[in-house]
Amino acid sequence: MVGLLLLGLLLPPSLGQAAEERWGGYSHEQREKLIQEMQLTPEKAKEFEAVAEKYATTRQEIADRIKKNQAELEKALATSPADEAKIKELVGVIAADHDKLLDSLKAQRREEMALLTPVQQGRFLMALKKWHEEMRERFEKKK
């Protein structure tokens, strides 16, 4: 499941989706529905969105680094003879950025959950479950 989410974060969004992807893949309508389902006050909704935006910015920076380093890795792998030291360095950097990406997702969830009541937390987790299922279905259709 995490792999699918990671893949979704690293895939380039199509035009018109970029702003939606910054909020964790939720469209404007989905965000509004989520806020209504969790019954957030307007103040809590703003706090919730601010947390999402903060982490979306961080993840975009990480994803950009990953893409840059993957391009370098692809070039390094295509050379003959392969520069194993360079490849090892790039693999380490990319893997570390993957870890940072996952850490940011966990940190965001912790901050968002801290803003919510237990009932809102439950509703939020069920909405995430539904979103993950939709992401998995979209990914499987692309295969």
N, C-alpha and C positions, 0 to 999 in steps of 0.2 A: 504494500500500500504506500509506504514511504517512497519507494522507488518510482511509482507512478506519479506521485505528487512532485518529486524532484524533477522527473522528466517534464511534467507539465510546466514547471517553473522555468526550465531551461529552454523550452521550445519557443521560438520567436512568435509573439502574438501577431495575428493579422491586423491590418489597418482597422481602426475603430475599436479594437479590443485592448489596445495598450493601456488606456486609462482603467478599464475594467480589471485587467490583470494586476494592476498595482494594488488592488484591494483584495488580493488573494484569489483572483479568478471569479469573484462574484460580480455579476452585472449590476447596474444601478437598481433594476427591479428586484433582483435577488437580495441585494443589501437591504432595501426597504422592507421586503418581506421578512427577512431575518430579524430586523429591528422590531418589526411588529410582532412577530412570533415570540420574541423574548420579552416583549412589552417594556422596552427601554424608554425612559423619559428622554425628552430632547437633549438634556444635558448629558445623560449617560451615553446616548447615541453618538454625540460629538466626541466624547472621551474614547469610546469604542473605535470610532473611525480614525481618531488621531493615533491610536496604538497601531492599527492596521497600516496606516500610511507610513509611520516611522519604520516599521519592519519591512514594508514593501521597498522603501528607498534603500535600505541596507541590502536586501536580497537582490535588488537590481544591480548594485555595485558588485556584489559577489558573482552574480550570473555573468556580468560583463567580463570579469577577470577570468572566469572559467572558460568562456568562449574564446577569449584571446589566447589563453594557455593551451586550449585544445587545438587551436589552429597551429600554434607553434609545435605542439606534440605531433600533429599530423605531418608537418614538414620534417621534423626530426626523424620520424619513423620511415619517411620516404627516402632518406639519404642512404647511400651505400659507401662505405660501411656506416652502420648506425652508431651515433655517438651515445653510448650507453649512459654515460654520466649525465648528459643533458636530458635524456629520456627519463632517467631516474629522478632528476630534480623536478621536471615538469609533472611527472606522475605524483610526486609528493605534494607539490603545490596544488594540483587539481584536487587530490583527495582531501587535503586540508580545507580547501574551499567548500567541498561537498559537506564536510563536517560542520563548517560554519553555517552553511545554508540550513542544515537540519537543526542546529542549535538555535538559529533565529526563529524557526517555526515553533520550536518548543517554548522559547522565551516569550514569543508573541502570545501563544495559547495561555501561558501562565498569567501574563499581564491582563489579557482579556477576561479570563476566568475570575481574576481578583476583583474586577469591576462588577461582577454579576452576583445575584442572589443564587442560592442553590437551585431553585426552580428554573431560573434563567440559564444557569450552567447546564442543566439537563437538556433544556430546549436547544441550547447552542451545540452541545455535543451531538444531539440527534440531527441537527441541520448539517453539521460537518460530516456525519456519516452519510447522509443523503448526497452531499456534494462529492464526497470521495467516490461513491458508487457511480455518480454521473460522469466523473472524470475517468474512471476505469472503463465505463462503457464507451465513451468518446475515444479513448486510447485504443480499445479493442477494435472499434470500427475502422480506425485508420490503418490497422494492420492489413 
